[in-house]
Amino acid sequence: MKLKFLIAVIFTLSIVACKNNKADLILYNAKVYTLDDSFSTATAFAIKDGRFIAVGSDSGIMAMYPNATEKLDAQQQIIYPGFIDAHAHFSGYALDLKSVKLFFTKSEIEMLQLVKTYAAKNNAPWIIGRGWDQNEWAVKEFPANDSLNKWFPNTPVYLQRIDGHAALCNNKALELAGINVSTKINGGEIVVKNGKLTGVLIDNACAAIEKILPKKTESQAIQLFHQAQADCFAVGVTSAVDCGISKETLKWLQAAYKSGQLQFSQAIMLNDDSANYAAFLHAKPYTDDWMKIIGFKVYADGALGSRGAYLIEDYHDALHTKGLLLKSEDSIKAIAKLLINSPYQMCTHAIGDAGNRIVLNAYADVLKNKNDRRWRIEHAQVVNKNDIHLFGDFSIIPSVQPTHATSDMPWAANRLGIERMKDAYTYQQLLQQNKWMPLGTDFPVEYINPFYTFYSAVFRIYDTTKPAFQTADALTREQALRGMTTWAAKGSFEENTKGKIAVGMRADFIISKTDLMTADAQSCKNAQVEKTFVKGKCVWLRKTSRYP
């Protein structure tokens, strides 16, 4: 009885104290997924100075903060923590916003017509685009540049494949880059057919063009960042890991935050280049209220769609081809040895089973055993069954993008063969190695919309007329939602500041009408955000958005 009396007194005193402290905002009459350890729900919360100060019931929160500046009736809608994209290319997406969009084209002819239309409306020194995917065409072969050479003999053209690991260029662009039929590039391929350049470049070969592309100004970059931020807020993404940026892009981002143009939180992976190592490796990692540098992004291999992913055995649909190792095994080991003595994470793109094996072994050599370094393998798409235990043995974090599984589903078996497909997109097996796993979209390679991430992770459906894809490796609804929130935050050492609705955490959250824990598959895919909040302030209302 004495204990119950003491608890009652403490609770009463707490209410009295809270009445003297105004909350900036109370949200009530909601179903709030807190994403706490027990996956509990609440109906209300209070916010002060951009952070959650109380989470609980309507009556409890109202009693504690009766004089809140603002009260928002959620009308029994669903509240989630702001989605965190654990692997995205925010800067790249932003800086490409003015380029020609080649996504969803169904043929080479359609792609070329879009380029021609764009060029007629934009008098630019270069024609730059992205998004074509020959796997979506009736003729599933790389295009050639004959028409581009005819239409644009004097204007250089650079058209990236959807994954960014291949490109189609006209002869003018190749000439400016100094590329000819005899050019050789380590970790890259210059496609030649019948002794003639086709204009297709794969992986490291693309860098020769990218070095000579026109540079944007800082003011142009800031404007594009602001536009990209709005696109993210529209689909409930309040934070992202920006994978692989240059020193110059980092400077533009810092300027955008300083000017107040960005309220979009980011964890930064720096490009794996000498300028970034020289500038940041021996310095204390940069961090502020909006942005932190977490590590370095390294590329082990290319992409499966362009046959650049590095495989142990030949491609099923291209014998005598195993893909491309973009860095030598010795180079990957050397970077691991360099970064193990730094505070930074090593975050390596690896898609093929050979690429993943090399990276796993390089990590294991320096990590030695279980640890809390949270070194990551980005994508981990094809992992040989004999290697998957290394993730758990050495606390290596697989950072995966579930929409890759459903996007690749129509053609992946052609690349890998039926038997090797059993080792592909094994998300549940990967998750079990460390019992947590961050999820991302990889936008602009995939849709920016995280509801698609949830849909693909849980339902593994590409086409509703066809069976779901390897459902034994689907994630549960709770796992998927954690992967987009708490585990995404943990992947960049931010679990104490974001990713859940709890006292002391940043008040980033979204309001939706769709309950992802109970809705059917199609409703989950079609879910929309009604409002997005960052630090307790509404930054987006559902009015206009380019994304469903």
C-alpha positions in Angstrom: 0.0 0.0 0.0 2.8 2.4 0.9 4.4 1.7 -2.6 1.1 2.4 -4.4 0.7 5.6 -2.4 4.2 6.8 -3.3 3.7 6.1 -7.0 0.4 8.0 -6.9 2.1 11.0 -5.2 5.0 10.9 -7.8 2.5 10.8 -10.7 0.5 13.7 -9.2 3.6 15.8 -8.7 4.7 15.0 -12.3 1.3 16.3 -13.6 1.7 19.5 -11.6 5.2 19.9 -12.9 4.1 19.3 -16.5 1.3 21.9 -16.2 3.9 24.5 -15.6 5.8 23.4 -18.8 4.0 24.0 -22.1 4.3 21.5 -24.8 4.6 22.9 -28.3 2.3 20.3 -29.8 0.1 17.5 -28.5 -1.1 14.9 -31.1 -4.0 12.7 -29.9 -6.7 10.3 -31.0 -4.3 8.3 -33.1 -2.8 4.8 -33.4 0.9 5.5 -32.8 3.4 2.8 -33.6 6.2 3.8 -31.2 8.7 1.2 -32.5 9.9 0.7 -29.0 11.5 -2.7 -27.9 8.0 -4.2 -27.3 6.5 -2.8 -30.5 3.9 -1.1 -28.4 1.3 1.4 -29.6 0.0 4.6 -28.0 -2.7 7.1 -28.8 -1.0 10.4 -28.0 2.3 12.2 -27.5 3.6 15.6 -26.7 6.5 17.6 -28.3 8.7 20.3 -27.0 11.6 22.0 -28.8 11.6 19.4 -31.6 11.6 16.3 -29.4 9.1 13.9 -27.9 8.6 14.7 -24.2 5.8 12.3 -23.4 4.1 9.3 -25.1 1.0 7.6 -23.8 -2.8 7.8 -23.7 -5.0 10.7 -24.8 -6.2 11.4 -21.2 -2.7 11.0 -19.7 -1.0 13.4 -22.2 -3.9 15.9 -22.0 -3.6 15.9 -18.2 0.1 16.4 -18.3 0.1 19.2 -20.8 -3.3 21.0 -20.7 -1.8 24.2 -22.0 -0.1 23.0 -25.1 0.5 25.6 -27.8 -1.1 23.4 -30.4 -3.3 20.3 -30.3 -3.8 18.1 -33.3 -6.6 15.6 -33.5 -5.3 12.7 -35.7 -8.8 11.4 -36.2 -7.7 7.8 -35.5 -5.2 7.8 -38.3 -1.9 5.9 -38.1 1.3 7.5 -36.9 4.8 6.1 -37.7 8.2 7.4 -37.0 9.6 9.3 -40.0 10.9 6.7 -42.5 14.7 6.5 -42.7 16.1 5.4 -46.0 19.2 3.3 -45.1 20.7 3.4 -48.6 19.9 6.1 -51.0 21.5 8.6 -53.3 19.9 11.8 -52.3 22.5 14.1 -53.7 22.7 12.2 -57.0 18.9 12.1 -57.3 18.8 15.9 -56.7 21.5 16.8 -59.1 19.9 14.7 -61.8 16.5 16.3 -61.5 16.9 18.4 -64.6 18.2 15.6 -66.8 16.1 13.6 -69.3 14.1 10.8 -67.5 14.3 7.4 -69.3 12.6 5.3 -66.7 9.8 2.9 -67.8 10.7 3.0 -71.5 9.7 -0.2 -73.2 12.1 -0.1 -76.2 15.3 1.5 -77.4 13.2 3.5 -79.9 11.0 5.0 -77.1 14.1 5.9 -75.1 15.7 7.6 -78.1 12.5 9.6 -78.8 12.5 10.9 -75.2 16.1 12.1 -75.7 15.2 13.8 -79.0 12.1 15.5 -77.4 14.2 16.7 -74.4 17.0 18.0 -76.7 14.4 20.1 -78.7 13.3 21.8 -75.5 16.6 22.2 -73.8 19.5 24.0 -75.5 22.3 22.5 -73.3 26.0 21.8 -74.0 25.4 18.2 -73.0 22.4 15.9 -73.1 22.4 13.9 -69.9 19.8 11.3 -68.8 19.2 8.2 -66.7 16.8 5.3 -66.3 16.9 3.0 -69.3 16.8 -0.7 -68.7 17.2 -3.1 -71.5 15.7 -5.9 -69.4 12.3 -4.1 -69.7 12.5 -4.1 -73.5 11.2 -6.8 -75.9 14.8 -7.0 -77.3 16.8 -7.4 -74.1 20.1 -6.3 -75.5 22.3 -3.3 -74.9 21.4 -0.4 -77.2 23.9 1.1 -79.7 24.6 4.8 -80.4 24.0 4.9 -84.2 20.9 7.1 -83.9 22.5 9.3 -81.3 25.4 9.9 -83.6 23.1 10.8 -86.5 20.9 13.2 -84.4 23.6 14.7 -82.3 26.9 14.8 -84.2 28.2 17.8 -82.3 26.5 17.6 -78.9 27.8 15.0 -76.4 25.2 12.6 -75.0 25.5 10.6 -71.8 22.6 8.3 -70.8 23.0 6.2 -67.7 21.4 2.9 -67.2 18.9 2.7 -64.4 21.4 1.2 -61.9 24.2 3.8 -62.7 26.6 0.9 -63.6 26.4 1.3 -67.4 25.8 4.1 -69.9 25.1 4.8 -73.5 27.1 7.6 -75.1 27.4 9.1 -78.5 30.7 9.3 -80.4 31.1 13.0 -79.5 31.1 12.2 -75.8 33.5 9.3 -76.4 35.8 11.6 -78.4 35.8 14.2 -75.7 36.7 11.5 -73.1 39.5 10.1 -75.3 37.8 6.7 -75.6 38.5 4.6 -78.7 38.3 0.9 -79.6 41.8 0.3 -78.0 41.0 1.9 -74.7 41.3 -0.4 -71.7 40.0 0.5 -68.2 40.5 -1.7 -65.1 37.1 -2.7 -63.6 35.2 -1.5 -66.6 34.2 -2.5 -70.1 34.0 -0.5 -73.3 31.6 -2.5 -75.5 32.9 -3.0 -79.1 30.9 -4.8 -81.7 32.3 -5.7 -85.2 35.3 -3.5 -84.4 33.3 -0.4 -83.7 32.4 1.4 -80.5 28.7 0.8 -79.6 28.7 3.7 -77.1 28.0 1.4 -74.1 30.3 1.7 -71.2 30.1 -0.5 -68.1 31.1 0.3 -64.5 34.5 2.0 -64.2 34.5 2.9 -67.9 31.7 5.4 -67.1 34.1 7.4 -65.0 36.0 8.7 -68.1 32.8 10.5 -69.2 31.7 11.6 -65.7 35.0 13.5 -65.2 34.2 15.8 -68.1 30.5 16.4 -67.5 29.5 20.1 -66.9 29.7 21.1 -63.2 26.8 22.7 -61.4 27.1 25.8 -59.3 26.5 25.8 -55.6 23.3 27.8 -56.0 22.0 25.4 -58.6 22.8 22.4 -56.3 21.0 24.0 -53.3 17.9 24.6 -55.3 17.9 21.0 -56.5 18.5 19.7 -52.9 15.4 21.6 -51.8 13.3 20.1 -54.5 14.6 16.6 -53.8 13.8 17.1 -50.1 10.2 17.9 -51.0 10.0 14.6 -52.9 11.2 12.7 -49.9 8.8 14.4 -47.5 5.9 13.6 -49.8 6.5 9.9 -49.3 7.3 10.1 -45.6 11.1 10.0 -45.7 12.5 12.3 -43.1 16.1 11.0 -43.1 18.5 9.1 -45.4 21.9 7.6 -45.7 23.5 9.4 -48.7 25.8 6.8 -50.3 29.1 7.9 -51.9 29.4 11.7 -52.2 32.3 13.8 -53.1 34.0 16.5 -51.1 32.5 19.1 -53.4 28.9 17.8 -52.9 29.4 17.7 -49.2 30.3 21.4 -49.3 27.1 22.1 -51.2 25.1 20.1 -48.7 26.6 22.0 -45.8 25.8 25.3 -47.5 22.2 24.2 -48.1 21.8 23.4 -44.4 23.4 26.6 -43.3 21.0 28.6 -45.6 18.0 26.8 -44.1 17.0 25.2 -47.4 17.3 21.7 -45.9 15.6 20.2 -42.9 16.2 16.6 -44.1 18.5 14.7 -41.9 21.4 12.7 -43.5 24.1 10.3 -42.6 26.9 10.6 -45.2 29.1 7.9 -46.8 32.0 9.6 -48.6 33.3 8.5 -51.9 36.2 6.1 -51.9 38.7 8.5 -53.4 42.0 10.0 -52.4 40.6 13.6 -51.8 38.1 12.3 -49.2 40.7 10.1 -47.5 43.1 13.0 -47.3 40.5 15.4 -46.0 38.6 13.2 -43.5 40.4 10.0 -42.6 42.4 11.5 -39.8 39.9 14.0 -38.6 37.2 13.6 -36.1 34.0 12.6 -38.0 31.9 15.7 -38.8 28.5 15.8 -37.1 25.8 18.4 -36.4 22.1 18.5 -35.8 21.2 17.6 -39.4 24.2 15.8 -40.9 26.9 13.4 -39.9 29.7 11.6 -41.8 29.6 7.9 -40.9 32.1 6.2 -43.3 33.3 5.5 -46.8 31.5 3.9 -49.7 33.5 1.3 -51.6 32.5 -0.5 -54.7 33.5 -4.2 -55.0 31.6 -5.1 -58.2 28.9 -3.9 -60.6 25.2 -4.6 -61.0 23.4 -7.8 -62.0 21.3 -6.1 -64.6 24.3 -5.0 -66.6 26.2 -8.2 -65.9 28.7 -6.4 -63.8 28.0 -8.2 -60.5 31.0 -10.4 -59.8 30.0 -14.1 -59.7 31.9 -17.2 -58.6 30.7 -19.1 -61.7 29.8 -17.8 -65.2 26.6 -16.0 -65.8 23.8 -18.4 -66.8 22.9 -16.3 -69.9 26.5 -15.2 -70.8 29.0 -18.1 -70.6 32.7 -17.2 -70.1 31.6 -14.0 -68.3 31.8 -13.7 -64.5 31.2 -9.9 -64.2 33.6 -7.2 -63.0 35.6 -6.7 -59.8 35.8 -2.9 -59.6 38.6 -3.0 -57.1 41.2 -5.7 -56.7 40.9 -8.0 -53.8 44.2 -6.6 -52.4 42.8 -3.1 -52.7 39.7 -4.0 -50.7 41.8 -5.6 -48.0 44.0 -2.5 -47.9 41.1 -0.2 -47.3 39.7 -2.5 -44.6 43.1 -2.4 -42.8 43.1 1.4 -43.2 39.6 2.0 -41.8 39.8 -0.5 -38.9 42.1 2.0 -37.2 39.6 4.9 -37.8 36.2 5.7 -36.3 34.5 5.3 -39.7 32.3 2.5 -41.0 33.4 0.7 -44.1 30.3 0.4 -46.4 30.9 -1.7 -49.5 28.7 -2.3 -52.5 28.7 -6.0 -53.2 26.1 -7.8 -55.4 27.5 -11.0 -56.8 28.4 -14.0 -54.7 32.1 -13.6 -55.5 32.0 -9.9 -54.7 30.3 -10.6 -51.4 32.8 -13.4 -50.6 35.7 -11.1 -51.1 34.3 -8.3 -49.0 33.2 -10.6 -46.2 36.6 -12.2 -46.0 38.4 -8.8 -46.1 36.1 -7.5 -43.2 36.6 -10.7 -41.2 40.4 -10.4 -41.4 40.4 -7.1 -39.6 37.3 -7.4 -37.4 38.5 -10.7 -36.0 35.3 -11.6 -34.1 31.9 -10.1 -33.0 32.1 -6.3 -32.5 30.0 -3.1 -32.7 31.8 -1.5 -35.7 28.7 -2.0 -37.8 30.6 -2.3 -41.0 28.1 -2.8 -43.8 27.7 -4.6 -47.1 25.4 -2.6 -49.3 23.0 -4.8 -51.3 24.3 -8.3 -50.4 22.1 -9.5 -53.3 23.7 -12.9 -54.0 25.5 -14.6 -51.1 26.7 -18.1 -51.3 25.1 -20.3 -48.7 28.6 -21.2 -47.4 29.4 -17.6 -46.7 26.2 -16.2 -45.1 27.4 -17.1 -41.6 30.2 -14.6 -41.8 27.7 -11.8 -41.4 26.8 -13.1 -37.9 30.3 -14.4 -37.0 31.8 -10.9 -37.5 28.8 -8.6 -36.9 28.8 -7.5 -40.5 25.6 -5.7 -41.3 23.7 -6.5 -44.6 22.1 -3.2 -45.8 19.5 -4.3 -48.3 16.9 -2.8 -50.6 13.8 -5.1 -50.9 12.5 -3.5 -54.1 15.6 -4.9 -55.9 14.2 -8.4 -55.4 10.8 -7.6 -57.0 12.3 -5.4 -59.8 14.8 -8.1 -60.7 12.4 -11.0 -60.4 11.4 -11.1 -64.1 15.0 -11.6 -65.3 17.3 -12.5 -62.4 16.9 -16.3 -62.9 18.2 -15.8 -66.5 21.4 -14.2 -65.1 21.9 -16.7 -62.2 20.2 -19.9 -63.1 17.6 -21.7 -60.9 20.1 -23.2 -58.5 22.0 -20.0 -57.8 18.8 -18.1 -57.4 18.3 -19.9 -54.0 21.2 -17.7 -52.8 19.7 -14.5 -54.0 17.7 -11.9 -52.1 17.7 -14.0 -49.0 16.6 -11.2 -46.7 15.2 -13.3 -43.8 18.4 -15.4 -43.7 20.5 -12.3 -43.7 18.4 -10.7 -41.0 18.8 -13.7 -38.7 22.6 -13.3 -38.7 22.5 -10.3 -36.4 18.8 -10.1 -35.6 18.5 -6.7 -37.2 18.9 -5.2 -40.7 18.5 -1.7 -42.2 16.4 -1.3 -45.3 16.6 1.3 -48.0 15.3 2.0 -51.5 18.6 2.9 -53.4 16.7 5.7 -55.1 16.9 6.8 -57.9 17.8 3.2 -58.9 14.4 2.2 -57.5 11.3 4.2 -56.5 11.8 6.8 -53.8 8.7 5.5 -52.1 9.4 3.5 -48.9 5.9 2.0 -48.9 7.2 0.0 -51.9 10.1 -1.2 -49.7 7.6 -2.5 -47.2 5.4 -4.1 -49.9 8.4 -5.9 -51.5 9.9 -7.0 -48.2 6.7 -8.5 -46.9 4.8 -9.7 -49.9 7.6 -10.3 -52.5 5.2 -9.6 -55.4 6.2 -8.1 -58.7 3.2 -9.0 -60.8 -0.1 -9.8 -59.0 -0.9 -12.3 -61.8 2.2 -14.4 -60.8 3.3 -16.2 -57.6 5.2 -14.3 -54.9 9.0 -14.6 -55.1 10.8 -16.9 -52.7 8.5 -16.2 -49.8 10.6 -18.1 -47.2 12.9 -15.1 -47.3 10.1 -12.5 -46.9 10.2 -10.3 -43.8 7.5 -10.0 -41.3 5.5 -6.7 -41.1 7.2 -5.8 -37.9 10.7 -6.6 -39.2 10.0 -4.5 -42.4 8.8 -1.5 -40.4 11.8 -1.7 -38.0 14.1 -1.9 -41.0 12.7 1.4 -42.3 12.9 3.1 -38.9 14.8 1.8 -35.8 17.2 -0.5 -37.6 17.8 2.0 -40.3 18.9 4.5 -37.6 21.0 1.8 -35.9 22.8 1.2 -39.2 24.4 4.6 -38.9 24.7 4.8 -35.1 21.7 7.0 -34.8 19.4 4.8 -32.8 19.5 7.1 -29.7 18.2 10.2 -31.7 15.8 8.9 -34.3 13.7 6.0 -35.6 11.2 5.7 -32.8 8.5 7.7 -31.0 9.9 7.9 -27.5 10.8 10.5 -24.9 14.0 12.4 -25.9 13.9 11.3 -29.6 13.7 13.7 -32.5 10.0 14.4 -33.3 10.1 13.1 -36.9 6.9 11.4 -37.7 4.3 10.8 -40.4 0.5 10.5 -40.5 -1.1 7.9 -42.8 -4.5 6.4 -43.2 -3.1 2.9 -43.9 -2.2 0.5 -41.1 0.7 -1.5 -42.5 0.3 -4.1 -39.7 -3.2 -5.1 -40.9 -3.7 -3.8 -44.5 -3.7 -6.1 -47.5 -0.9 -6.2 -49.9 -2.3 -3.7 -52.5 -3.3 -1.3 -49.7 0.2 -1.3 -48.3 1.7 -0.6 -51.8 -0.8 2.2 -52.4 -0.4 3.8 -49.0 0.0 7.5 -48.9 1.3 10.1 -46.4 -1.2 12.7 -45.2 1.3 14.8 -43.3 5.1 14.7 -42.6 6.6 16.3 -39.5 10.3 17.1 -38.8 11.3 18.1 -35.3 7.6 18.6 -34.5 6.9 20.9 -37.4 4.7 20.0 -40.4 6.9 20.1 -43.5 4.5 18.4 -46.0 0.8 18.2 -46.5 -0.7 15.8 -49.1 -1.5 18.2 -52.0 0.9 17.5 -54.8 3.5 14.8 -55.3 5.0 13.1 -58.3 4.9 9.8 -56.5 1.9 7.6 -55.7 
